[in-house]
Each structure stands twice: as structure tokens, then as C-alpha cells.
Amino acid sequence: MTNQAPITNEQWLGAYFVIRSFEIDSSFIIYHSSFSFLGKIICMVLAAREMRICLVAQNASLKFGGEASLPWLCFKYLRQRGVDVHLVAHGRTRQEVLAGFPGDADRLHFAPETRTDRLLWRMGSWLPGKIDAQTFGTARHVFNQMLQRRIVRRLIAGRGIQLVHEMTPVSPKQLSLMYGLGVPVLIGPLAGGMTYPPAFSYLEPRGARAVEAAGRALAHTLNRILPGKRDAAGLIVANDQARAALPRGVRGKIFHIPDVGVDLRVWDQPGEPPKPQGGRIRLVYLGRLADWKGVAFLLEAMASVVKRADCVLEILGDGEERGALEAQVGRLNLSDRVTFCGWVTADQAARRLGGADIFVMPSLHEVGGIAILEAMAAGLPVIVTDWGGPAVHVSEDCGIRVRPDSRDGFVAGLADAVLRLAQSPDLRHRMGQAGRRRVAANLYDWNQKIDSLLEIYAQLIEDAARTCN
């Protein structure tokens, strides 16, 4: 998509007010060079007012984080633009979504959680994560989409939906039942194909790797049987790896948009008062507490760091590994240096980041990395693993990438990176400012992403109308 300045909500609402107050026709100004930018805004507002969009997602949840936050945020920002949009998600997120959008209850629809759902979940819970994802996880997804498909069909018939946008799952090879609906379907952003670094492959059982490889090979055949991705009018990919992983035979237009994004207005805000020169250095981690997030290795690095620098670490987030990590903190005698804060809201996280000095994300299996971009938007230097999504999002001028070539080398690299930034306020400042600029300039800002999505929606709806005519 274009790399022009994003249209802010203030400009958008201002144009909307002009249209409503003076009943301006976009044709009056669209070709007038003196009002080219204003014309673009007004024409996009006019187009958005006419669009009727349905977002479909496996989950829509800020608490789940990761890809589950994408449909939530997309719905939020489309509604801010005045778009007639509906959201279809799984019933497990009903309470959170309804609480988040109390004025839009009639636009929120949920596939019920059934006995079949619960049975498939219980059976999959006995298996390693990757094996469950390729077997019972796929079965749960297909069953859920069968229910969602019925809801979407009712919305198309009853609400005149013009385009269906399936936002998650983000796996390029995952099956989609959103086909044959009579309206164009857009799928994405898609990202995936992730593996562990070779030195950490032991974190994934050998059987899980074999099942995953078999599942990916079988995906091409299954995507012929359930041709949602093959028949989609458009597919959004986050990177070249995702495009290469698409099922064979896709016929739709391919668009490139990052799979992660941030609202700069939320994260670019004052935090706690600045600390005096030479004071205690505050590190922060934000994310789920799962084994692949690598927090255990960060704690090992902290045991070395605190012997040479006055540093503390705040861990924002929760998850299945919290108990084990808290026990590790006790064994390493870090109880006075590491604090577990649990799950926090976006506003709370923004304030915590605003009062921190360094952000650390040691994840070993990260496709995206929303929390990293949030930290960069907050003006923090970042320390990340030189692998997967973080290696793409973080450049050398805004953070330090640590190679995961060996277990001991990774722990030592994290410690060295923390010490390097802890000992140089100027370097922290330069990297923090560079990170903020990078987020604003690379389609990571949600205002830019929504601009791009609206252009894609309009294009696919126009293509469908032209085909019908």
C-alpha cells in the first residue's frame, strides 16, 4: 500500500462533519488539485459510510493477546471511522467483547461454545501444543467456522454485508470455510511458518515436529476440499515467508500489510517522572508467560546482570508458566529485583512502559511481536531475539538483537545487551527515538493500517460489482 501520511481520526471526523453539514458530493473536489488531500479524506469517508463489512475471527480478545487482539482492534478503529462493521467471534470471548463495546452489542455475534467444542478441547489438552494444533485444534477450528458461516450468511442476507474479512487464524495454511458466500472474502493478515532456533529445538517434542510437518504437507490437499483461501478475492500477507506458505492455487489479489500494529496515541504518552541520572534501571517484559517466550532465560541473565548493575525487572502479563517462573526467581535470589504484575490493560501497560528504561522480549517462537512495537512506540530501546518477527521489526538503530545460537550464548547475550544499555543513557535515548520513528513510518500505526484496509475493501467490493455487471 502507499506510504503516505496516515489520516488521523481528527481529520476523518472533521471531514465527516463537513459532509454532514454541507452535503458535499465528493465529485465536487476529487479532481481539484488545491484540495487533493482533503478530497482523499472526504472520498474515503464517503466510501467508508457506504461499506458494510463483517469481520470473522477465531477469538477477539485483548486478554488473550497476540493474534486474538487483531480483530478486536480492527473493529474498534473501523467503528471510530464510522464504518458499518460487524464482528463474528467465538463465544468464549463474548463477555470481554461486550464489555469493551457496550454501544455496539447489535454488531457483535458469537458462535456458541458447544459440547463438541469442549470435548475436542479436552481431548487436545492431553497432547503437546503443536500436535493438538494440527489435530484436535484444526477440528475445533473447522467446527467453529461451520457455526460462524451460518452467522455470516444471516448477516449477508439480513444486513446486506458487502465483504467478509476473515482476520484469524493467521496461519497461511489453516483451512477456511468462508467461501461461496456471494460476496468477496478477504483473508489476513497471514503470517507463520515459524520454527524454533536449532539450538532450542528441544523445546518442541520430536513427535510434535513430525506431526506439524505432516500437517503442513496435507494442508494443500485439505485446502482443495475446503477452498476458502483458494477462492478468496484477496489475501493479506505480512511477509514473503507467509506468501510462500500459501496453499497452492490461490487466485485472489495479494496485499502486503504487517500483521502487528499499535495505536501511537495510546503508547506515546507520559509515563512516570524521569529518574535522576545514575538511578536504578528499570527493565520491563510485556506478554504471555509461556515457555516459548523465553522469560526463563531472561531471569538467568538477570542473575548475572544484578551483580554488575542496579537493575530491576517488571514482568507484565500472565500465563501457564507463571508459577514455575516465580519459583525460579526464588531459586536465583531475585525476589527483590523481579516483580510479577499480572495482566494489565493497554493504558496501564503504556504507563508502566513510560516509566521504564529498557524493554526485553526474549521470545524464541514469535511470529509477530505486538508488545515490541508498543515498547518502541513508547520510546523505549528494545532487546529482542534475532529470530522470527522481532528480527524483522527491530533494526540495529532502535534495539539490540541477540542471536539464539546456543543456550548459554543466548543467556550471556541477553545479559550483555542489558548491561550495554544500562550503562549508556545516550544510547537508550537514541534507540528509543529511532524506534518511535520506525513504528510511525512502516504501516505499524493502526491509523495507517485502517487507511490501507479501507482501500482494499473498496477495491474488492468494486471488483465484485464490476464482475456482476
HUCOR-V915078 format. One line per field, one symbol per residue. ss: DSSP state (~ for helix, > for strand, _ for the rest). phi: phi as a letter, one per 30 degrees, with the letter a starting at -180 (. if undefined). burial: # if it has 24 or more other C-alpha atoms within 12 Angstrom, else .. A space follows every 50 residues. Layout:
BEGIN
ss=???
phi=???
burial=???
END
This chain:
BEGIN
ss=________~~~~~~~~~~~~~~___~~~____~~~~~~~~~~~~~~~~~~ _>>>>>___________~~~~~~~~~~~~~___>>>>>>>~~~~~~~~~~ _~~~~~~>>>>___~~~~~~~~~~____~~~~~~_~~~~~~~~~~~~~~~ ~~~~~~~~~___>>>>_________>_______>>>>>>>_______~~~ ~~~__~~~~~~~~~~~~~~~~~~~~_>~~~~__>>>>__~~~~~______ __>>>>_____>_~~~~_____________>>>>>>____~~~_~~~~~~ ~~~~~_____>>>>>>>____~~~~~~~~~~______>>>>>___~~~~~ ~~~~___>>>>________~~~~~~~~___>>>>>__~~~~~~_____>> >>____~~~~~~~~~~~~~~~~__~~~~~~~~~~~~~~~~~___>~~~~~ ~~~~~~~~~~~~~~~~~~_
phi=.dcddddddddddddddddddchdceddbdcdddbddddddddddedddc dbcbdbbdbbadddihdddddeddeedddddiddbcbcbdddceeddddd bddbedccbbdddcddedddddddddceedddedcddddddddddddded dddddddcciecaccdcbdcddcddbcdbicibdccbkdcalidbdeedc dddceeddddddddddddeddddddcdeddcddabccdadddddddedjd cddcbcbedbabceddccbdcdedddeiddcccbcbldcbdddidedddd ddeddddbadbbbccckbldceedddddedddhcdccbbccidbdddddd ddddcccbcbbcdcacdcjeddddddddicdbcbddaieedddccddbac ccdcdadddddddddddddeddcbeddeddddddddddddcbhcdddddd edddddedddddedddddd
burial=.....####..#..##..#......#...........############. ############################################.###.. #.....#######...#..##.......###################### ###.##....###################.#################..# ..##...##.##..##..##.##..##############..##.####.# .#############.####...........#################### ######..#.#########..#..##..#....#..########.#..## ################################################## ####..#..##############.#.###.#################### ###########........
END
